[in-house]
Amino acid sequence: MEEQATYGEFETKDMYLSASLLNDGVKYLRVESDPTDTRKKIFIFENDPQIERIKAERANGTFVVSAIQYENSLRSIKSIIHS
């Protein structure tokens, strides 16, 4: 999974991480096509200190969210992909 933080922005191709970031209020900026594979998207968020916490909690299984809120965030990400 390729992720990077540059110039106040955080980029990821992981739609599930993107849904988690949306769910926890990290500001979504835009989506871009992956230059190496135009079938894939890169989600770009405002760089936020919460991102490392969210990634760590997801990795160790302690990230807790409301199922309904996460489903709504995932729907938003899928809507972005298909728009």
C-alpha positions, 0 to 999 in steps of 0.5 A: 500500500503506497502512502505518502505525506507531502506539502501538507497533503496525505495520499493513499490508494487504500479506499478503506483507510480513506473511509476511516480518515473521512470517518474521523474527520480528516479533511478530504481534498481531492481524488486523482487518477494513478499515473501508473494505473489509470484504473486506480485512484489516489485519495488526497487528504489534508495532512493531519496528525490524526492520520498516524494514530488512525493507521496505527489503530487500524493495524493493531485492531483497536480502531473503533468506529460506528458501523453506520458512520463507517458505511456512510464514509465508505459509500462516500469514497465509492461515490468519489471513485465512480463520479 
